[in-house]
Amino acid sequence: MGAPVERNCSIMLSSCVGHIAGIRDIVGFHCESLQELRDAFEEAVTDYLETCAKLGRTPQKPYSGHLSLRLAPALHATVAVKAQLAHKSISQWVADVLDREVHA
């Protein structure tokens, strides 16, 4: 599974609680140790997929990879120039900038 997982673990209490981030459905899991975390997560995902099948619903996917932006015309023009100077499409230039910022 490539979905981000949010974890809240307390070592003192030896328990972990988590949910899958990036989808609207609530898929939670818990375990008693970090060693059990992967199994608890995989069991929660399997249960979610089985429940969706029983209900005749399509499981939600985290994100499609498509993003629409509304920009002021002046900003759009500046982005276009920066992308052109970098020999990239606007989409690739914006993706590179966002990737750099996310990993900064």
N, C-alpha and C positions, 0 to 999 in steps of 0.2 A: 504494500500500500504506500502510495506516495503522499498521502495527506499529512499535513502538519498535525502534530499531536500536542495538546496542551497538558502539562502534567503539574500536579501539585502534590509533592511528596514530603512527608514528615518522617525523618529518620528516627526521631525519638519515639514516635508512635508506631513505627514500622508499618505504615500503611500508605498506599498510593491511590489517588483518584484522578481520573483524566477524562477528556472527551475529545472528539474529533473536531478540530477547528476548520472552518471554511465551508461548512454545510449548515443549513437551517435546522435540519432534523437533530434531535438530541440523541446522541450515541455515547453513553457513558460506560465507564468500566472502573473497577477498583481491584486492588490486590494487597497482599500483606507484605510484599517485599519487592525490591527493584528487579530481582531475578524473575518474578512472576509477571512483570509488566508486559512483556511482549505477548505472552500467552493470553493474558486478560484482554489486551487490545485486539488480538486476532479473533478471540471468541466473541467479543462485542461486534466486530465487523461482520463475522459470519452470521450472528444472530440478526443483525440489521438487514443483511441481504436476504435471509430466509423470511423475515417478517415482511419485507417489501414484496417478495414473491407471493406470499400468502394473501396479501392485500391487493395484489395486482398493480402495484405502484412501481415506477422506475426509481431505482435508488439515486439519490442526489450525488453529483460528482463535485469535487472541490471547486475547480475553476476551469474555464475553457481555454484560457490563454489569449482571449480576445478582449481588448480594452478600448472603449471609445472615449475620447477626450474632447471637451469643448474648451477652446482657447480663444483669448482675445486675438484679433487679427494681427496686431503687432508682434505678439509672442509667437504666433504661428509662423509669421514671416522670418523671425529670428531663428526659430527652430529649423526651418527649411534651409536657411543659409548655413547654419552650423552643420547640419546633416550633409549638405552638398560639399562643404569644405572637407568633411571627414570621409567623403566618397561612400556614403551610406544612404540608405533610404531613411525617411523620417521615422518610420516604424523601428528600424534597427537602431538608429541613433538614440531614440527615446528609450528603447529597451536597454541599451548599454548604459545610459545615464541612470536609469532606475536601478539596474543591477548593481552598479557601482555604489549608489547611495544606500541601498538595502544592505550591502556587505561592508559598508564603511565602519 
